[in-house]
Amino acid sequence: MAVFSNQDRGLLAQTPLFWGMSDADVLKALESVKCSVAAYRRGSILMVSGDNTNRSGLVMKGQVDIFTAPNLDGSQKVIARIGPGEMYGEPFNCLSYNMVPITVVAVQDLRVLELDIRTVFSADCDSRVKTQLLANLA
């Protein structure tokens, strides 16, 4: 499991995914799902439209742009810019899409909690924590 600073735990507890959970509950949840913390440089591509995905990202530091799938001419449009506390890729990962219809690019240097949302459904943790996590995911 990844190591989280006090600042990380404070941020995570304020996100929609971990809303209503104490720092201790957040750590219990993270210990029971497949996750890691990754750092990316500005300009890095985190997801490419058409790729298979087994992960979602929760931005802890920095910002990403989310692009549409390419048009026939190959062009893409930015549909969202998200920052700390916000997630990308979760509906596609959760619903086991064969491929993602978006491209995600780092606008700034990033720190991201990458997790496989599907492992939330089989999380082996306190039932109260799991129930809250599933409710937040819904």
N, CA, C and O of each residue as an XYZ file, in Angstrom:
552
protein
N       0.838     -1.178      0.000
C       0.000      0.000      0.000
C       0.881      1.239      0.000
O       2.001      1.215      0.509
N       0.376      2.301     -0.563
C       1.094      3.565     -0.645
C       1.175      4.230      0.724
O       0.341      3.990      1.598
N       2.191      5.067      0.893
C       2.347      5.828      2.121
C       1.688      7.192      1.921
O       1.931      7.864      0.918
N       0.861      7.593      2.870
C       0.135      8.846      2.776
C       0.553      9.781      3.894
O       0.638      9.383      5.056
N       0.813     11.026      3.533
C       1.134     12.048      4.523
C      -0.147     12.510      5.200
O      -1.244     12.171      4.755
N      -0.014     13.288      6.280
C      -1.187     13.856      6.944
C      -1.968     14.737      5.977
O      -3.199     14.747      5.994
N      -1.244     15.482      5.130
C      -1.894     16.356      4.146
C      -2.697     15.523      3.144
O      -3.815     15.891      2.784
N      -2.122     14.388      2.691
C      -2.826     13.492      1.776
C      -4.112     12.985      2.413
O      -5.176     13.022      1.796
N      -4.007     12.513      3.646
C      -5.178     11.957      4.326
C      -6.245     13.023      4.520
O      -7.436     12.742      4.386
N      -5.829     14.236      4.833
C      -6.793     15.332      4.981
C      -7.514     15.623      3.684
O      -8.726     15.836      3.681
N      -6.776     15.637      2.568
C      -7.393     15.877      1.257
C      -8.341     14.745      0.891
O      -9.469     14.996      0.467
N      -7.897     13.503      1.049
C      -8.722     12.362      0.673
C     -10.035     12.335      1.446
O     -11.081     12.013      0.882
N      -9.987     12.671      2.732
C     -11.200     12.666      3.556
C     -12.211     13.712      3.098
O     -13.386     13.630      3.455
N     -11.770     14.695      2.313
C     -12.667     15.752      1.832
C     -13.189     15.485      0.422
O     -13.966     16.283     -0.102
N     -12.784     14.389     -0.197
C     -13.223     14.099     -1.566
C     -14.571     13.377     -1.542
O     -14.923     12.753     -0.541
N     -15.324     13.459     -2.641
C     -16.608     12.745     -2.689
C     -16.477     11.234     -2.447
O     -17.368     10.633     -1.848
N     -15.392     10.619     -2.898
C     -15.230      9.184     -2.715
C     -15.107      8.805     -1.241
O     -15.595      7.752     -0.832
N     -14.472      9.637     -0.454
C     -14.246      9.324      0.959
C     -15.043     10.231      1.905
O     -14.738     10.303      3.096
N     -16.057     10.919      1.383
C     -16.856     11.840      2.171
C     -17.460     11.120      3.376
O     -17.909      9.978      3.272
N     -17.462     11.806      4.518
C     -18.068     11.269      5.728
C     -17.235     10.225      6.435
O     -17.713      9.575      7.365
N     -15.990     10.053      6.009
C     -15.123      9.050      6.613
C     -14.000      9.744      7.381
O     -13.481     10.771      6.945
N     -13.636      9.177      8.515
C     -12.514      9.710      9.287
C     -11.212      9.342      8.576
O     -11.206      8.515      7.665
N     -10.110      9.963      9.001
C      -8.803      9.617      8.440
C      -8.535      8.117      8.598
O      -8.026      7.467      7.685
N      -8.885      7.583      9.766
C      -8.663      6.152     10.023
C      -9.503      5.298      9.072
O      -9.032      4.276      8.571
N     -10.746      5.717      8.826
C     -11.608      4.973      7.907
C     -11.070      5.029      6.479
O     -11.119      4.039      5.749
N     -10.563      6.187      6.095
C      -9.979      6.331      4.753
C      -8.816      5.351      4.599
O      -8.708      4.666      3.582
N      -7.960      5.288      5.597
C      -6.824      4.358      5.527
C      -7.285      2.909      5.479
O      -6.717      2.101      4.743
N      -8.324      2.568      6.268
C      -8.870      1.198      6.222
C      -9.382      0.882      4.818
O      -9.136     -0.201      4.287
N     -10.086      1.827      4.230
C     -10.619      1.630      2.885
C      -9.484      1.432      1.890
O      -9.532      0.522      1.062
N      -8.468      2.278      1.968
C      -7.354      2.191      1.021
C      -6.561      0.895      1.174
O      -6.028      0.370      0.197
N      -6.487      0.388      2.388
C      -5.783     -0.877      2.611
C      -6.525     -2.054      1.993
O      -5.928     -3.104      1.751
N      -7.823     -1.891      1.735
C      -8.626     -3.012      1.258
C      -8.929     -2.957     -0.246
O      -9.598     -3.845     -0.774
N      -8.442     -1.926     -0.930
C      -8.648     -1.840     -2.380
C      -7.294     -1.783     -3.079
O      -6.277     -1.445     -2.473
N      -7.303     -2.115     -4.343
C      -6.066     -2.072     -5.130
C      -5.802     -0.620     -5.508
O      -6.551     -0.026     -6.283
N      -4.723     -0.049     -4.952
C      -4.410      1.350     -5.235
C      -2.921      1.622     -5.082
O      -2.183      0.846     -4.474
N      -2.503      2.747     -5.650
C      -1.122      3.209     -5.512
C      -1.109      4.706     -5.793
O      -2.042      5.250     -6.384
N      -0.051      5.351     -5.365
C       0.126      6.778     -5.644
C       1.179      6.893     -6.738
O       2.241      6.274     -6.665
N       0.868      7.695     -7.754
C       1.790      7.876     -8.878
C       2.046      9.364     -9.096
O       1.178     10.202     -8.848
N       3.234      9.669     -9.558
C       3.594     11.046     -9.901
C       3.790     11.115    -11.413
O       4.372     10.213    -12.015
N       3.302     12.189    -12.014
C       3.430     12.396    -13.454
C       3.923     13.818    -13.709
O       3.604     14.742    -12.961
N       4.688     13.975    -14.750
C       5.172     15.285    -15.169
C       4.136     15.950    -16.071
O       3.321     15.285    -16.711
N       4.190     17.250    -16.102
C       3.329     18.019    -17.000
C       3.468     17.473    -18.421
O       4.579     17.213    -18.885
N       2.340     17.302    -19.106
C       2.341     16.778    -20.466
C       2.196     15.270    -20.558
O       1.985     14.733    -21.645
N       2.307     14.582    -19.435
C       2.159     13.121    -19.452
C       0.731     12.741    -19.829
O      -0.228     13.423    -19.467
N       0.614     11.647    -20.556
C      -0.695     11.123    -20.926
C      -1.021      9.982    -19.967
O      -0.293      8.993    -19.886
N      -2.134     10.139    -19.242
C      -2.513      9.156    -18.231
C      -3.466      8.101    -18.755
O      -3.426      6.951    -18.316
N      -4.317      8.479    -19.683
C      -5.245      7.564    -20.351
C      -5.364      8.020    -21.793
O      -5.301      9.214    -22.087
N      -5.536      7.067    -22.684
C      -5.718      7.376    -24.102
C      -7.025      6.753    -24.556
O      -7.296      5.583    -24.287
N      -7.831      7.545    -25.246
C      -9.090      7.052    -25.792
C      -8.839      5.785    -26.596
O      -7.983      5.754    -27.480
N      -9.591      4.751    -26.278
C      -9.434      3.471    -26.954
C      -8.668      2.444    -26.154
O      -8.717      1.252    -26.460
N      -7.952      2.898    -25.117
C      -7.210      1.963    -24.270
C      -8.153      1.225    -23.324
O      -9.212      1.736    -22.958
N      -7.757      0.032    -22.940
C      -8.446     -0.704    -21.894
C      -8.039     -0.067    -20.566
O      -6.923      0.436    -20.444
N      -8.904     -0.081    -19.595
C      -8.513      0.487    -18.311
C      -8.916     -0.416    -17.168
O      -9.984     -1.029    -17.177
N      -8.047     -0.485    -16.194
C      -8.352     -1.195    -14.962
C      -8.107     -0.272    -13.775
O      -7.908     -0.727    -12.648
N      -8.123      1.041    -14.047
C      -7.876      1.995    -12.968
C      -8.600      3.306    -13.230
O      -8.991      3.634    -14.350
N      -8.752      4.027    -12.143
C      -9.285      5.384    -12.148
C      -8.272      6.234    -11.403
O      -7.387      5.703    -10.732
N      -8.395      7.536    -11.515
C      -7.462      8.410    -10.819
C      -8.171      9.458     -9.991
O      -9.171     10.036    -10.416
N      -7.646      9.695     -8.812
C      -8.110     10.773     -7.963
C      -6.935     11.748     -7.843
O      -5.898     11.409     -7.274
N      -7.102     12.944     -8.376
C      -6.025     13.929     -8.402
C      -5.775     14.432     -6.977
O      -6.687     14.919     -6.308
N      -4.530     14.305     -6.529
C      -4.150     14.785     -5.203
C      -3.388     16.103     -5.292
O      -3.430     16.912     -4.365
N      -2.699     16.316     -6.396
C      -1.943     17.556     -6.608
C      -1.839     17.779     -8.108
O      -1.555     16.845     -8.857
N      -2.070     19.023     -8.555
C      -1.975     19.354     -9.972
C      -3.336     19.358    -10.644
O      -4.372     19.359     -9.980
N      -3.318     19.361    -11.972
C      -4.546     19.364    -12.765
C      -4.356     18.512    -14.012
O      -3.245     18.341    -14.514
N      -5.492     17.977    -14.501
C      -5.498     17.240    -15.758
C      -6.596     17.790    -16.655
O      -7.605     18.309    -16.179
N      -6.381     17.668    -17.968
C      -7.414     17.949    -18.947
C      -7.974     16.623    -19.419
O      -7.237     15.660    -19.631
N      -9.294     16.585    -19.581
C      -9.969     15.409    -20.108
C     -10.466     15.769    -21.499
O     -11.195     16.744    -21.680
N     -10.061     14.972    -22.476
C     -10.389     15.212    -23.877
C     -11.437     14.210    -24.362
O     -11.542     13.100    -23.841
N     -12.206     14.622    -25.367
C     -13.142     13.732    -26.040
C     -12.373     12.672    -26.818
O     -11.156     12.758    -26.979
N     -13.105     11.673    -27.295
C     -12.518     10.721    -28.235
C     -12.177     11.496    -29.510
O     -12.839     12.488    -29.815
N     -11.172     11.069    -30.251
C     -10.803     11.788    -31.474
C     -11.933     11.811    -32.505
O     -12.650     10.826    -32.686
N     -12.075     12.956    -33.173
C     -12.998     13.072    -34.303
C     -12.392     12.343    -35.499
O     -11.279     11.824    -35.410
N     -13.106     12.303    -36.602
C     -12.600     11.630    -37.803
C     -11.279     12.215    -38.281
O     -10.450     11.505    -38.851
N     -11.079     13.528    -38.047
C      -9.830     14.163    -38.462
C      -8.726     14.040    -37.408
O      -7.631     14.573    -37.585
N      -9.019     13.336    -36.313
C      -8.022     13.133    -35.261
C      -8.022     14.199    -34.186
O      -7.321     14.061    -33.183
N      -8.792     15.258    -34.369
C      -8.812     16.326    -33.369
C      -9.629     15.905    -32.149
O     -10.544     15.085    -32.235
N      -9.270     16.491    -31.026
C      -9.978     16.241    -29.769
C     -10.258     17.574    -29.097
O      -9.552     18.555    -29.330
N     -11.285     17.608    -28.264
C     -11.627     18.821    -27.531
C     -11.561     18.553    -26.041
O     -11.899     17.466    -25.571
N     -11.117     19.569    -25.302
C     -11.105     19.469    -23.848
C     -12.545     19.581    -23.364
O     -13.250     20.532    -23.700
N     -12.976     18.598    -22.570
C     -14.328     18.647    -22.018
C     -14.328     18.995    -20.532
O     -15.362     19.372    -19.980
N     -13.167     18.869    -19.883
C     -13.086     19.218    -18.460
C     -11.638     19.395    -18.054
O     -10.734     18.771    -18.609
N     -11.440     20.252    -17.080
C     -10.154     20.378    -16.394
C     -10.456     20.125    -14.929
O     -11.283     20.808    -14.325
N      -9.778     19.138    -14.364
C     -10.040     18.805    -12.968
C      -8.771     18.916    -12.149
O      -7.659     18.845    -12.672
N      -8.964     19.093    -10.846
C      -7.835     19.280     -9.949
C      -7.971     18.456     -8.682
O      -8.710     17.472     -8.653
N      -7.259     18.854     -7.635
C      -7.216     18.087     -6.387
C      -8.613     17.734     -5.853
O      -9.507     18.573     -5.746
N      -8.742     16.456     -5.531
C      -9.993     15.950     -4.972
C     -10.963     15.407     -5.999
O     -11.964     14.787     -5.639
N     -10.680     15.631     -7.284
C     -11.586     15.183     -8.342
C     -11.039     13.922     -9.011
O      -9.838     13.655     -8.985
N     -11.959     13.149     -9.614
C     -11.594     11.869    -10.222
C     -11.802     11.865    -11.728
O     -12.600     12.630    -12.269
N     -11.065     10.983    -12.386
C     -11.250     10.727    -13.809
C     -11.262      9.212    -14.027
O     -10.618      8.456    -13.299
N     -12.008      8.795    -15.044
C     -12.022      7.395    -15.446
C     -12.869      6.460    -14.611
O     -12.982      5.282    -14.947
N     -13.468      6.941    -13.534
C     -14.177      6.034    -12.631
C     -15.412      5.373    -13.229
O     -15.645      4.199    -12.943
N     -16.219      6.056    -14.044
C     -17.382      5.324    -14.562
C     -16.985      4.194    -15.512
O     -17.653      3.161    -15.564
N     -15.925      4.386    -16.244
C     -15.489      3.370    -17.209
C     -14.864      2.186    -16.488
O     -15.091      1.036    -16.864
N     -14.079      2.463    -15.456
C     -13.449      1.415    -14.665
C     -14.510      0.649    -13.876
O     -14.485     -0.581    -13.824
N     -15.427      1.372    -13.273
C     -16.472      0.760    -12.440
C     -17.380     -0.144    -13.261
O     -17.762     -1.224    -12.811
N     -17.720      0.294    -14.453
C     -18.641     -0.456    -15.301
C     -17.935     -1.429    -16.239
O     -18.566     -2.027    -17.111
N     -16.627     -1.583    -16.057
C     -15.818     -2.526    -16.839
C     -15.954     -2.314    -18.344
O     -16.133     -3.267    -19.101
N     -15.866     -1.059    -18.765
C     -15.856     -0.761    -20.203
C     -14.692     -1.496    -20.856
O     -13.650     -1.687    -20.229
N     -14.861     -1.905    -22.099
C     -13.763     -2.539    -22.821
C     -12.663     -1.531    -23.131
O     -11.483     -1.878    -23.178
N     -13.069     -0.262    -23.346
C     -12.077      0.780    -23.602
C     -12.634      2.128    -23.141
O     -13.845      2.343    -23.087
N     -11.710      3.019    -22.814
C     -12.130      4.340    -22.350
C     -12.362      5.263    -23.539
O     -11.623      5.206    -24.522
N     -13.392      6.121    -23.457
C     -13.671      7.040    -24.549
C     -13.037      8.422    -24.357
O     -13.378      9.369    -25.065
N     -12.119      8.530    -23.402
C     -11.496      9.822    -23.114
C      -9.982      9.698    -23.138
O      -9.425      8.605    -23.046
N      -9.332     10.848    -23.264
C      -7.883     10.941    -23.085
C      -7.651     11.901    -21.931
O      -8.311     12.935    -21.839
N      -6.722     11.566    -21.055
C      -6.417     12.385    -19.880
C      -4.950     12.780    -19.937
O      -4.071     11.925    -20.050
N      -4.689     14.099    -19.858
C      -3.337     14.631    -19.981
C      -3.035     15.548    -18.791
O      -3.874     16.360    -18.399
N      -1.842     15.415    -18.224
C      -1.421     16.264    -17.105
C      -1.155     17.685    -17.586
O      -0.340     17.899    -18.483
N      -1.836     18.643    -16.995
C      -1.640     20.058    -17.309
C      -0.485     20.605    -16.461
O       0.224     21.519    -16.880
N      -0.311     20.044    -15.287
C       0.758     20.410    -14.355
C       1.374     19.116    -13.839
O       0.833     18.032    -14.059
N       2.511     19.234    -13.151
C       3.043     18.061    -12.476
C       1.950     17.544    -11.549
O       1.247     18.325    -10.908
N       1.814     16.228    -11.482
C       0.687     15.609    -10.786
C       1.115     14.621     -9.733
O       2.190     14.025     -9.788
N       0.239     14.474     -8.780
C       0.275     13.359     -7.840
C      -1.128     12.793     -7.848
O      -2.094     13.513     -7.596
N      -1.249     11.502     -8.138
C      -2.552     10.874     -8.343
C      -2.662      9.585     -7.533
O      -1.735      8.776     -7.492
N      -3.814      9.414     -6.891
C      -4.139      8.132     -6.286
C      -4.808      7.322     -7.383
O      -5.909      7.655     -7.821
N      -4.151      6.265     -7.827
C      -4.712      5.403     -8.865
C      -5.319      4.196     -8.176
O      -4.664      3.531     -7.374
N      -6.594      3.915     -8.498
C      -7.239      2.787     -7.866
C      -8.146      2.057     -8.836
O      -8.681      2.630     -9.786
N      -8.297      0.786     -8.565
C      -9.211     -0.043     -9.344
C     -10.541     -0.012     -8.603
O     -10.713     -0.696     -7.595
N     -11.476      0.782     -9.106
C     -12.776      0.961     -8.461
C     -13.491     -0.375     -8.273
O     -14.230     -0.553     -7.305
N     -13.277     -1.304     -9.187
C     -13.959     -2.599     -9.074
C     -13.601     -3.326     -7.795
O     -14.394     -4.137     -7.316
N     -12.422     -3.064     -7.220
C     -12.037     -3.746     -5.991
C     -12.801     -3.217     -4.783
O     -12.770     -3.841     -3.722
N     -13.485     -2.086     -4.916
C     -14.314     -1.568     -3.823
C     -15.438     -2.557     -3.522
O     -15.798     -2.751     -2.360
N     -15.991     -3.177     -4.555
C     -17.111     -4.096     -4.365
C     -16.724     -5.335     -3.567
O     -17.573     -5.948     -2.919
N     -15.453     -5.702     -3.610
C     -14.998     -6.882     -2.871
C     -14.048     -6.503     -1.728
O     -13.316     -7.353     -1.219
N     -14.063     -5.241     -1.331
C     -13.159     -4.765     -0.275
C     -13.358     -5.576      1.000
O     -14.484     -5.849      1.415
N     -12.251     -5.948      1.601
C     -12.280     -6.725      2.834
C     -11.932     -5.798      3.990
O     -10.797     -5.775      4.467
N     -12.932     -5.031      4.433
C     -12.716     -4.112      5.537
C     -13.984     -4.045      6.367
O     -14.983     -4.688      6.045
N     -13.940     -3.277      7.422
C     -15.089     -3.062      8.296
C     -16.339     -2.787      7.458
O     -16.289     -1.973      6.536
N     -17.448     -3.445      7.758
C     -18.657     -3.296      6.943
C     -19.170     -1.861      6.922
O     -19.730     -1.428      5.915
N     -18.992     -1.123      7.998
C     -19.407      0.281      8.042
C     -18.601      1.106      7.051
O     -19.155      1.949      6.345
N     -17.298      0.869      6.995
C     -16.416      1.582      6.066
C     -16.769      1.204      4.629
O     -16.869      2.074      3.764
N     -16.954     -0.074      4.378
C     -17.291     -0.528      3.029
C     -18.635      0.047      2.587
O     -18.777      0.476      1.442
N     -19.606      0.060      3.470
C     -20.930      0.606      3.136
C     -20.825      2.078      2.773
O     -21.440      2.520      1.803
N     -20.052      2.848      3.540
C     -19.877      4.275      3.253
C     -19.162      4.475      1.929
O     -19.533      5.347      1.144
N     -18.148      3.679      1.682
C     -17.398      3.784      0.428
C     -18.298      3.468     -0.778
O     -18.253      4.170     -1.788
N     -19.099      2.426     -0.669
C     -20.019      2.078     -1.759
C     -21.086      3.143     -1.956
O     -21.447      3.459     -3.090
N     -21.590      3.694     -0.871
C     -22.582      4.775     -0.973
C     -21.970      5.991     -1.647
O     -22.616      6.617     -2.487
N     -20.750      6.334     -1.300
C     -20.067      7.476     -1.914
C     -19.806      7.233     -3.393
O     -19.905      8.152     -4.206
N     -19.479      6.016     -3.734
C     -19.220      5.667     -5.119
C     -20.495      5.810     -5.960
O     -20.450      6.241     -7.112
N     -21.623      5.442     -5.363
C     -22.905      5.536     -6.066
C     -23.261      6.989     -6.294
O     -24.306      7.285     -6.872
